[in-house]
Amino acid sequence: MKNSVISKTTKSILTVKNLCKKYDTFYLDNIGFELEEGTITGFIGRNGAGKSTTIKLILNIIKFDKGEVFYRGEKFCDKRIDIKRKIGYVGEHQNFYENIKIKNIYKFVKGVYKESWNDEKFKYYINSVFDIDLNKKMKELSKGMKTKFLIALALSHEPELLLLDEPTSGLDPLIREEVLEVLYDCAKKQNMTIFFSSHITEDIEKIAERIIYIDNGKILLDCKKKEIHVRYKKINIEQLDKEAFQELKSIGVINKDYILFDVQNVKKDILNKYKTEKIMLDEMLIYLRR
């Protein structure tokens, strides 16, 4: 029998190894990564890239064809119920009966988690942070208020790991900022690990320390955000002479007034001669999709 425990000597809280899932028109191909305690990882990619599928495979909401998931060194499928109590989850399409009062949803979730539920924390988020009326029905809440309510539920059983699937999608900028601030505080003040999927690169840019980029079912990039800013750069086209322009054009991507490129592919004399600028995540995606 295979050993279902991996080394516990690292700071890794979640290890995903070679996850695969095949559908008629889509294949999630050997997805693997580790999440360290107390960090925020942004999981980015366009709609349909495989973000939601990956999260649902991790949580065993859908079954993978191949691969393994470990939580603090223990195989997820061996202790699925116990481990799920330590994980908070907010999905983009979590459905509740629209006519039910949210206070009844709160009572139900509180009963499920029992000993791990922190009612003081829940009331803090509901009353002091998000200002939500528990007497309202689900159908009476805006998309933003529903998201904030679900985040309050997820945080109030004090998870070690929080998985979020497009939590800021469709929200107005003020509510997005409010949600991001709460998530950042959870990681920095409570040592919570957050895995945050989004196609909104601006949100990932604000709070994530590490970026995992998935496209068409494959992970194309996995590195710390600061490493992206070191490795990927842009140069304003106006300052380039003809020779430098042709050189950069051959290995980079033209985006408006700039050429985006990987510094590892550029001659040092060009980097020394011209002023480079930091690339943003949305620009990096344009380069990687070339």
N, C-alpha and C positions, 0 to 999 in steps of 0.2 A: 504494500500500500504506500502511495506517495505521501511524503511528509507535508502537512497542510500549514506549517508554520515557517516563516522566513525570519531572518535575523532581526532582533529588536534593538540592536545597538545604534541605529540611526535615529534621527529626529523625524523620520517619515511617519505620517499618520495614515496616509492612504497610498497604496501601491497598485497601479493598474498595469497588467502585463498581457500584451498581445491580444487585446479584445478584437473579435471579429463578429460581424453580423451581416448576413447577405439577404437582400430583398430582391425583388424582380428587377428593379431599375437602380438600385443603390447598393454599394458594398462598403462597409466600415472595415478598414484594412489595418490590422495589427496595431491598434491604439495602445500606447504605453506611456506612463509618466508616474512620477511620485509627487506627493504634496507634503511639504514640511509644516510642522506645527507653527501656528501664529502668523501665517503668511496669507497674502491675497494673490490668487492666481487668476488672471483673465484668460478666458477660453474664447477666442475670437474666430470668426469666420462668417461668410455670407449665409443667408437663409438656405437651409437644405444641405449645409456642408457636413452635418453629422454631430452637431453640438448636443442637441436634445437626445438623440439616440445614445450617445456616449453616457450621458448622465443617467438615463433610464437603465442602461446596462449595468452601471456601477451599483445602482440601488436594487437591481434585480426586478425592476418593474417589467422589463422584457428580458427574455433569456438570450444570452450570447451563444454563438455557435462554437466559439473557441476562446480561450483566454482564462485569466484568473484575476480576482480582486482581493487584496489583503487590507485589513484594517488593523493597524498597530501590530503587524506581523501575523495576525490570525486570518485564516481564510474566511472571506465574507460568507460564503454559502454554508460554512460549518456552524456559524453563530449569528445567523442572519437577524433573528429577532432582537437579541441583545445589542448587536452592533447598530441596528436601525434606531434604537433609542438614543444613541449618542450622536446621531446625524440629524440635522435640520434640513428641510427641503422646501423650496418654493419654486413651483413651475409656472410657466407662462400660461398654461391652460388648465389650472386646477378648478374643477367644477364642483359647486355645491348647489343645493336646491335654492333657487332664486327667492322663494317665498319664506325661507327660514330666517329667523332673527339671528344675527351674528352672535348674540350672547349664548344661544343654544349650541352653536358650533364651538364656541369657547369652552362651554361646560363639557362637551363631548371630548374634545382634545385633552382637556385637563384630566378627565377620567382615564384616558388611554395612558398617559404618561405617569400619573399618580405620584410616586415618591420623587421623581426627577422634576416635577413641575414646580416652577417658582411663580406663585401668584403675585407676589409683590413686584416682581420684574414685569409681568404681563401688564399689571395696572399702571406701572410707570410708563411703558411704551404706549399704551392706549390713551392714557390721560395727559401725560406730560410731554411726550415726544410727538405722537401722531394725532392726538385729539380726535378720537373716533367714538361715536355714539353707539354703544353696544345694543341699544334698543332698535336700531335700524335693521331692515332686512337686507339681504345680499343684493337684491335688485335695486335698492336705493343708494348703493354705494357707487361712486365713480370708479373707473379702472384704477386710478391712483390710490384711492382709499382701500379698495380690495387688496391691492398689492401690499400696502402698509399693514393692513390687518393680518394678512398671511405671514408677513415677516415677523410681526409681533408674536404670533402663534409659534413660529419656528424657533424664535430666540428664547421663548419662555420656558422651554424644557431644558435649557442650558446645554445645547449641543457642543461637542468638541469640534465638529466639522459642519459647515453650512454649505449646501449645494444650491446654487441659484441658477435657474434657467430663464434667461432673458427677463430679469425682474424689472428693468427700467424701460422695456419696449412699450411704446405708445403713451408714455407719461410726459406731462409737461415739464419744462426745464426745472422749475422750482421744486416739484415733487421728486424728480430724479436726483437733484442735489441733496435733498433731505434724506433720501434713502441711502445714497452713497456715503454721507456723513455717518449715519448709524452703522453701516457695515465697516467702515474704516475704524471707528471707535471699538467695535467688537473685536477686531483683530489686534489692535494695539493695546487696548486696556484689559481685555479678557483672554488674550492669547488664543482666540478662536481662529481656526483655519477656514478660509473662505475660497470656494471654487465658483467662479462667477462667469457664466457664459453670456455673450452679447455680440450683436453685430454693430453696436454703437461704440466705435473705437474711442470716442471722446470720454465715455464713462470709464472704460478700462484704463485709459491714459491717466485719469485722475487718481485712482486708488490702487491699482495692481502693481506688485513688485516684479511679477513674472508673467510672461506671455506665452501661451500655447496657441498656435495658429493651425486650424484645421481647414482643409479644402478638399471637396469631393471625397470625403471619407478617409483622408490621410493627413497625418500631422506633418506639416512642412517646416515648422519652426517651434522650438521650445527653448527659451532662454530668459534671463533676467532683463527687465525693461532697460536698465542702464546699459546693458551690453548692446541692445539694439541701437541706442543713441551713439554708441562708439563705432559700431560696425557699419551702419547704414547712414549715408550722408546725402546732401544735395548741394548743387552749385548753380548759382544764377547764370543763365546762358549768356547774358549780355557781357560778362567779364571775360569770356573765353575767346582765345584766338582760334583760327580755323582748325589748326592741328589738334588742339586740346578738345575742341568740340567734337571732331570726328572720332577721336579716341574714346571719349566718354559716351558718345551716342552708340558706339558699337557694343558697349558692355552695360549700358544703363537704359533708363526709360525716360523719355521726355514727358514732363507733366507741367503744362502751362509754361511758366517762365524758367523752369528748373530742369535739370537732369538729375534723376535719382539713381544711386549706385551703391554697390557694396565696395567698401574701401579695399578689401582684400584683392579686388580685381583691377585696381587702379595703380598706375605707376607713381612712385613716390614724388617724382619731380612735379607732377601735376598737383598732388596734394599739398606740396610745399609752396607752390607758386600761387594757387588760387584759394580764396576764402571759402571754406565749406560751412554749411549750416546743419543744425540738428534736424533730423527727419521725424515727422509725426507718424503715429501708427497707421493712419489711413493712407499716408504716402508709402509707407513700407509695404502695405498690402498691394498697392498699385504696382510696386516694383516686383514683388514676389509672384504676382499673377501674370507677369509679362509673357 
